[in-house]
Amino acid sequence: MNLIASSAFFNEKHEAMKEFDVIILGAGAAGLTAGIYLARAKASVLILDHGMPGGQINLTHLVENYPGIESISGYMLASTMKKQAQKFGCIIKSNAKIKTLDFAGETKIVVLENGDEFNAKAVILSPGGRSRALNVPGEKEFTGRGISYCATCDGDFFQDREIIVVGGGNSALEEAVELTKYASKVTIVHQFDHFQAFQHAVDRAKENPKINFVMESTIVEFVGEDSLRAAKIKHITSGIITEMPIDGTFIFIGYVPNTEAIKGVVALNEWGEIITTKKLETNLKNVFAAGDARDTDTRQITTAVADGTRAALAAMQAVLQ
């Protein structure tokens, strides 16, 4: 058998595996980091993701606060993490839709909608989250036709246009600055009289001549015909509603944890976040959680990576028992 045929045979056999030491649900920063640590320690690892590996990192235009890397696009950082996990032997399956999960016994069972079934001794839950919507009239109708949740994806569609950015955290202010590369004017609409972002992000936004601020206000409706034409903005204190003509709106108001598939399987809090101990254990034996979907007050790439490391080490101890 020649080298190419041997390699194809190995990969086919590897992909056909059904039993693993650890299954990781979610291929964001936490899941990929856990996979790297486990696979490098010679554990057999399957990473299942409902979408594209990298999670929310893919939506970040520029990462400048990851130690050791001065500047890198979110997509490139995610791609590098994925390749590193695969290099050490992780099997990564994208667009994996969960049908059932059975974590009650010693053997953890995951069944996908396509009928594939996988078993493992331990599980790490790292499903991440998704952009939170305003849930106001017109939002669904104009999503993709003027409303976006991803500056990296859609920013260049608004060259020399006037846009709104909704939110007051780091993502909102950093992406607003990034969007000034395209837009002629950016108006930040925020419900409070102060921002929740780090001071350096606030300073950058305030120093940018293309950015204006509408504080203590919220959008109550989007209007238009074939595409977004205007946003109705309500001043919270006075109750006065004004209509602002606008070409586009980018919404950055937080996230919703992707925990629908594990509801009723492990304990969640009132916001749908996974409840964990200090050792990242869930309420089920040998089932751990890491990253943005767990009950935590800090959600950064670096904290997700730290979670992935800790969860991997805990899972390895469980596997060796």
C-alpha positions in Angstrom: 0.0 0.0 0.0 1.5 3.4 -1.0 1.8 6.3 1.4 -1.2 8.2 0.1 -3.4 5.1 0.3 -2.1 4.3 3.8 -2.9 7.8 4.9 -6.4 7.7 3.4 -7.0 4.3 5.1 -5.9 5.7 8.5 -8.1 8.8 8.2 -11.1 6.7 7.2 -10.6 4.4 10.1 -10.0 7.3 12.5 -13.2 9.0 11.4 -15.2 5.8 11.8 -14.4 5.7 15.6 -17.5 5.6 17.8 -15.9 5.3 21.3 -13.6 8.0 22.7 -12.0 9.0 26.0 -13.6 12.4 25.9 -16.3 14.1 23.8 -16.3 17.9 23.6 -19.5 19.6 22.6 -18.5 23.0 21.1 -15.5 24.0 19.0 -15.0 27.6 20.2 -11.9 28.7 22.1 -12.7 26.6 25.2 -13.5 23.4 23.3 -10.5 23.6 21.0 -8.2 24.3 23.9 -9.6 21.4 25.8 -9.1 19.2 22.7 -5.5 20.3 22.3 -4.6 19.5 25.9 -6.4 16.1 25.9 -5.2 14.9 22.5 -1.6 16.0 23.2 -1.8 13.8 26.3 -2.8 10.9 24.0 -6.5 10.8 24.9 -8.9 10.1 22.0 -11.0 13.2 21.5 -14.1 13.9 19.4 -15.2 17.6 19.1 -18.7 18.2 17.9 -19.9 21.6 16.8 -23.3 22.8 15.7 -21.7 25.3 13.3 -18.2 26.3 12.2 -15.3 25.7 14.5 -14.2 28.9 16.2 -17.6 30.1 17.4 -17.8 33.8 18.3 -14.1 34.3 17.6 -14.9 34.1 13.9 -17.1 37.2 14.2 -14.3 39.3 15.8 -12.6 41.5 13.2 -9.4 42.0 15.1 -8.0 40.4 18.3 -5.3 42.6 20.0 -5.4 41.4 23.6 -4.4 37.7 23.2 -1.1 37.3 25.0 1.9 36.7 22.7 0.0 37.8 19.6 0.0 41.6 18.9 -2.8 41.5 16.4 -4.7 38.8 14.5 -8.1 38.4 12.9 -10.6 36.4 14.8 -11.0 34.0 11.9 -7.3 33.3 11.6 -7.0 32.7 15.4 -9.9 30.2 15.2 -8.4 28.5 12.2 -5.0 28.2 13.9 -6.6 26.7 17.0 -8.6 24.2 14.9 -5.5 23.1 13.0 -3.5 22.7 16.2 -6.2 20.5 17.7 -6.3 18.3 14.6 -2.5 18.1 14.5 -2.6 16.4 17.9 -5.3 14.0 16.8 -8.7 15.5 17.6 -11.6 14.5 15.3 -13.7 17.6 14.6 -17.2 17.3 13.2 -18.9 20.5 12.1 -22.6 21.1 11.6 -23.3 18.3 14.1 -27.0 18.5 15.3 -27.7 16.8 18.6 -30.7 14.5 18.8 -30.2 13.0 22.3 -27.8 13.1 25.2 -27.5 10.5 27.9 -24.9 11.4 30.5 -26.5 9.6 33.5 -24.4 6.4 33.4 -20.7 5.7 33.5 -20.7 5.8 29.6 -21.7 9.1 28.1 -23.8 8.7 25.0 -24.3 11.3 22.2 -26.7 10.7 19.3 -26.8 13.0 16.3 -29.8 13.7 14.1 -28.2 11.8 11.3 -28.2 8.7 13.4 -24.5 8.7 14.4 -23.9 7.6 18.0 -20.8 8.2 20.0 -19.7 7.1 23.5 -17.1 8.5 25.9 -15.9 8.2 29.4 -16.2 12.0 30.0 -17.8 15.0 28.4 -16.8 18.7 28.2 -19.7 21.1 27.4 -18.5 24.2 25.6 -21.3 25.2 23.3 -20.7 28.9 23.6 -23.3 31.5 22.8 -24.9 33.6 20.0 -25.7 37.3 19.6 -28.6 38.6 21.6 -31.4 40.2 19.6 -33.4 43.3 20.6 -36.6 41.5 19.8 -38.4 44.7 18.5 -40.7 45.1 15.5 -38.9 45.0 12.2 -35.8 43.3 13.5 -36.4 39.9 12.0 -37.7 41.3 8.8 -34.6 43.5 8.1 -32.0 41.1 9.4 -29.7 40.6 6.4 -31.3 43.6 4.7 -29.8 46.4 6.9 -29.5 44.7 10.3 -26.5 42.7 11.2 -24.8 41.2 14.3 -21.3 40.8 12.6 -19.2 43.8 11.6 -16.6 41.5 10.1 -19.2 39.9 7.9 -21.2 42.9 6.7 -19.2 46.1 7.4 -18.1 46.6 3.8 -21.7 46.7 2.6 -22.0 50.1 4.3 -19.3 52.0 2.5 -20.0 55.8 2.9 -23.4 55.0 4.6 -24.8 56.1 7.9 -25.3 53.4 10.5 -26.2 52.7 14.1 -24.4 50.5 16.6 -26.4 49.3 19.5 -24.7 48.5 22.8 -22.3 49.8 25.4 -19.9 46.9 26.1 -16.4 46.3 24.6 -17.8 44.6 21.5 -20.1 47.5 20.7 -17.5 50.2 21.0 -14.6 48.3 19.4 -16.8 47.3 16.4 -18.1 50.8 16.1 -14.6 52.1 15.7 -13.9 49.3 13.2 -17.0 50.2 11.2 -15.8 53.8 10.7 -13.4 52.4 8.1 -16.5 51.9 5.9 -19.3 54.1 7.2 -19.5 57.9 6.9 -21.2 58.2 10.3 -21.7 55.8 13.2 -24.2 56.5 15.9 -23.9 54.5 19.1 -27.3 54.0 20.8 -27.0 52.8 24.4 -29.7 52.4 27.1 -27.6 53.8 30.0 -25.8 57.1 30.7 -22.5 55.3 30.9 -20.7 52.5 29.1 -19.8 49.0 30.4 -16.7 48.7 28.2 -13.1 49.1 29.3 -11.9 52.7 29.4 -9.5 52.3 26.5 -12.4 51.2 24.3 -14.5 54.1 25.5 -11.6 56.5 24.8 -11.1 55.2 21.3 -14.7 55.6 20.4 -15.0 59.1 21.8 -11.8 60.2 20.0 -13.2 59.1 16.6 -14.8 62.0 14.8 -17.1 59.8 12.8 -18.8 58.5 16.0 -21.8 60.1 17.7 -23.6 59.0 20.9 -27.3 58.7 21.8 -27.4 57.8 25.5 -30.2 56.6 27.7 -32.1 55.5 24.7 -33.3 52.3 23.1 -34.5 51.3 19.6 -38.2 50.4 19.7 -38.8 49.6 16.0 -37.1 49.3 12.7 -38.9 50.5 9.6 -38.4 50.3 5.8 -39.6 48.7 2.6 -37.3 46.3 0.8 -34.5 47.2 3.1 -34.0 49.1 6.4 -34.8 52.8 6.1 -35.0 54.1 9.7 -34.9 53.3 13.4 -37.4 54.6 15.9 -35.4 55.6 19.0 -37.0 56.1 22.4 -35.4 58.3 25.1 -35.9 56.3 28.2 -36.3 59.2 30.7 -38.6 61.4 28.6 -40.3 58.7 26.7 -40.0 60.8 23.5 -39.7 58.7 20.3 -37.8 60.0 17.3 -37.3 58.5 13.9 -33.7 58.4 12.6 -33.1 57.8 8.9 -30.4 55.1 8.7 -28.8 52.7 6.2 -27.8 50.0 8.6 -27.8 48.8 12.2 -25.3 46.6 14.0 -26.4 45.0 17.3 -23.9 44.1 20.0 -25.9 43.7 23.3 -24.5 40.4 24.6 -25.1 36.8 24.0 -27.5 33.9 24.6 -25.9 30.6 25.7 -26.3 27.8 23.2 -27.7 25.4 25.8 -31.0 24.4 24.3 -29.7 20.9 23.5 -28.6 20.3 27.1 -31.6 21.7 28.9 -32.9 19.0 31.2 -29.6 17.1 30.9 -27.4 19.1 33.3 -28.3 21.9 35.7 -28.8 25.4 34.3 -29.4 28.7 36.0 -32.3 31.0 35.2 -30.4 32.5 32.2 -29.8 29.1 30.7 -26.1 29.1 31.7 -24.4 25.8 32.8 -23.9 25.7 36.6 -20.4 24.5 37.6 -18.3 24.0 40.6 -14.9 25.8 41.0 -13.4 22.7 39.3 -15.8 23.2 36.3 -17.8 20.1 37.2 -21.5 20.0 36.4 -24.1 18.2 38.6 -23.3 15.0 36.7 -20.2 12.8 37.3 -17.5 13.2 34.6 -19.4 15.9 32.8 -17.6 19.3 32.8 -18.3 22.7 31.3 -16.1 25.5 29.9 -16.4 28.8 28.2 -19.1 31.4 27.6 -22.0 29.0 28.1 -21.2 28.4 31.8 -22.2 30.6 34.7 -19.4 33.1 34.8 -19.0 36.8 35.0 -16.1 37.1 32.5 -16.3 36.2 28.9 -13.1 36.7 26.9 -11.1 34.5 24.6 -8.4 34.2 27.3 -10.9 33.1 30.0 -12.4 30.6 27.6 -9.0 29.2 26.9 -8.3 29.0 30.6 -11.6 27.2 31.1 -10.7 24.7 28.4 -7.4 24.0 30.0 -8.9 23.4 33.4 -11.8 21.3 32.1 -9.3 19.1 30.0 -7.2 18.4 33.1 -10.2 17.5 35.1 -11.6 15.3 32.4 -8.2 13.5 32.0 -8.3 12.7 35.7 -11.8 11.3 35.2 -10.6 9.2 32.3 -7.7 7.7 34.3 -9.9 6.7 37.2 
